[in-house]
Amino acid sequence: MTVAPILSGNVFNLFYGMVYDAHSIIGEDGERQCDRGLDCYRKAYLVTFVACLTALAISLASIWHEHSKTLNEAKGKDLEREA
């Protein structure tokens, strides 16, 4: 859990840089500049949004799985007590 933010942070940082570089123009002084406004990062925002939805879906599926597992264990213990 502690390493995941480091990995994803670096990956998304590099991805944002690639998207910005693809939409920017290199000036005479060598500095990159993007005059497109939101379009400079639109693809990066879309990828980040999909990644967040995917993480949310995985989190909810994990919660549901653990809850189901806990309920099944509780039902098994109730059956043992009745026997």
Secondary structure, DSSP 8 states (H G I E B T S, - for coil): --SHHHHHHHHHHHHHHHHHHHH-EE-TTS-EE--SGGGGTHHHHHHHHHHHHHHHHHHHHHHHHHHHHHHHHHHHHHHHHH-
